[in-house]
Amino acid sequence: MATLHPRLATDTRALGETDLCWLRWMNDRRFAWLIVVPKRDGLREWHHLPLADQQALLQQVNGLAAELERVTGADKINLGALGNMVPQLHVHIIARFEGDPCWPGPVWGQGQPEPWAEGEVPEWLQGLTIAEEV
């Protein structure tokens, strides 16, 4: 049984899941930010997945990126799979806007997160349509 890295569990909230991935959202009200985490223990790199799973992950990320762009009207969608701080493979999907707190630079390590109150859900999240399976 795969487990979610403790840092991801702390910094994000559950959105849903597919057979391949956990779908989560970053608990930081400054950004509309999704995280996709393949459910594979010890997985650090995208290219370590079997080809079919790589393609399924890409399909999941692309679908969520399009949905996030649709519901937020973002100027730019940033995608990243850095893994320098959290070794478990996870993909960031971030809606960016000219004039957001970090524009035009990256969001990582910039400022302090502004968490949502317990039970609060961002408005943009309510408009997302998520494919149940990939």
C-alpha positions as CSV (number, residue, x, y, z in Angstrom):
1,M,0.0,0.0,0.0
2,A,1.5,3.3,-1.0
3,T,1.7,6.2,1.5
4,L,1.7,9.9,1.0
5,H,4.9,11.7,2.0
6,P,4.3,13.5,5.4
7,R,5.1,17.0,4.0
8,L,2.6,16.5,1.2
9,A,0.0,15.3,3.7
10,T,0.6,18.4,5.8
11,D,0.8,21.1,3.1
12,T,-2.1,19.8,0.9
13,R,-5.7,18.7,1.2
14,A,-7.4,15.8,-0.5
15,L,-9.3,16.4,-3.7
16,G,-9.8,12.9,-5.0
17,E,-7.9,10.0,-6.5
18,T,-7.6,7.7,-9.5
19,D,-6.2,4.2,-9.6
20,L,-2.8,5.8,-10.4
21,C,-2.8,9.1,-8.4
22,W,-3.8,11.0,-5.4
23,L,-5.2,14.4,-6.4
24,R,-4.6,17.2,-3.9
25,W,-4.7,21.0,-3.6
26,M,-2.1,23.2,-1.9
27,N,-3.3,24.8,1.3
28,D,-2.2,28.3,0.4
29,R,-4.9,30.9,-0.4
30,R,-2.4,32.9,-2.4
31,F,-2.5,30.5,-5.3
32,A,-4.8,28.1,-7.2
33,W,-2.5,25.1,-6.9
34,L,-3.0,21.4,-7.5
35,I,-0.7,18.5,-6.8
36,V,-0.8,15.1,-8.5
37,V,1.0,12.2,-6.7
38,P,1.4,8.8,-8.2
39,K,0.5,6.1,-5.7
40,R,3.9,4.3,-5.9
41,D,6.1,3.9,-2.8
42,G,9.7,4.9,-3.5
43,L,9.0,6.6,-6.8
44,R,11.2,9.6,-7.3
45,E,11.2,10.3,-11.1
46,W,8.5,10.3,-13.8
47,H,10.7,8.3,-16.1
48,H,10.9,5.5,-13.5
49,L,7.2,4.8,-14.1
50,P,6.2,2.2,-16.7
51,L,5.4,3.9,-20.1
52,A,1.7,3.3,-19.8
53,D,1.7,4.9,-16.3
54,Q,3.8,7.8,-17.6
55,Q,1.2,8.4,-20.3
56,A,-1.7,8.1,-17.8
57,L,0.0,10.6,-15.5
58,L,0.5,13.0,-18.4
59,Q,-3.1,12.7,-19.3
60,Q,-4.2,13.4,-15.7
61,V,-1.9,16.4,-15.4
62,N,-3.0,17.8,-18.8
63,G,-6.7,17.4,-17.9
64,L,-6.3,19.1,-14.5
65,A,-4.2,21.9,-16.0
66,A,-6.9,22.6,-18.6
67,E,-9.6,22.6,-15.9
68,L,-7.6,24.9,-13.6
69,E,-7.1,27.3,-16.5
70,R,-10.8,27.2,-17.3
71,V,-12.0,27.8,-13.7
72,T,-9.4,30.5,-12.8
73,G,-8.8,32.3,-16.1
74,A,-5.1,32.1,-15.4
75,D,-2.6,34.1,-17.4
76,K,-0.2,31.1,-17.3
77,I,-0.3,27.5,-15.9
78,N,3.0,26.5,-14.3
79,L,3.8,22.8,-14.2
80,G,6.7,21.3,-12.2
81,A,8.0,18.1,-10.7
82,L,11.0,19.3,-8.8
83,G,11.2,16.9,-5.8
84,N,14.2,18.6,-4.2
85,M,12.5,19.1,-0.9
86,V,10.0,16.1,-1.1
87,P,11.5,13.1,-2.8
88,Q,8.2,11.4,-3.6
89,L,7.2,12.1,-7.2
90,H,4.5,14.7,-7.3
91,V,3.5,17.2,-10.0
92,H,2.6,20.8,-9.3
93,I,-0.1,22.5,-11.4
94,I,-0.3,26.2,-10.5
95,A,-2.5,28.9,-11.9
96,R,-0.5,32.1,-12.2
97,F,-1.6,35.7,-12.8
98,E,0.3,38.8,-13.7
99,G,0.6,40.7,-10.4
100,D,0.2,37.6,-8.1
101,P,2.5,37.7,-5.0
102,C,5.4,36.0,-6.9
103,W,4.9,37.1,-10.5
104,P,6.9,36.6,-12.7
105,G,9.1,34.4,-10.6
106,P,8.5,30.9,-9.2
107,V,6.2,30.3,-6.2
108,W,8.5,27.9,-4.4
109,G,10.2,29.3,-1.3
110,Q,8.6,32.7,-1.8
111,G,6.8,34.4,1.1
112,Q,4.8,32.6,3.8
113,P,1.9,30.3,2.9
114,E,-1.6,31.6,3.9
115,P,-3.5,28.5,4.9
116,W,-7.3,28.2,4.5
117,A,-9.3,27.8,7.7
118,E,-10.4,24.3,8.6
119,G,-13.4,23.4,6.5
120,E,-12.9,26.3,4.0
121,V,-12.6,25.4,0.3
122,P,-11.4,27.8,-2.4
123,E,-14.1,28.9,-4.8
124,W,-12.0,27.9,-7.8
125,L,-11.9,24.3,-6.5
126,Q,-15.7,24.0,-6.5
127,G,-15.8,24.6,-10.3
128,L,-13.3,21.9,-11.2
129,T,-14.4,18.9,-13.2
130,I,-12.2,15.9,-12.4
131,A,-12.0,12.7,-14.4
132,E,-12.6,9.8,-12.1
133,E,-10.2,7.5,-13.9
134,V,-7.4,8.0,-16.4
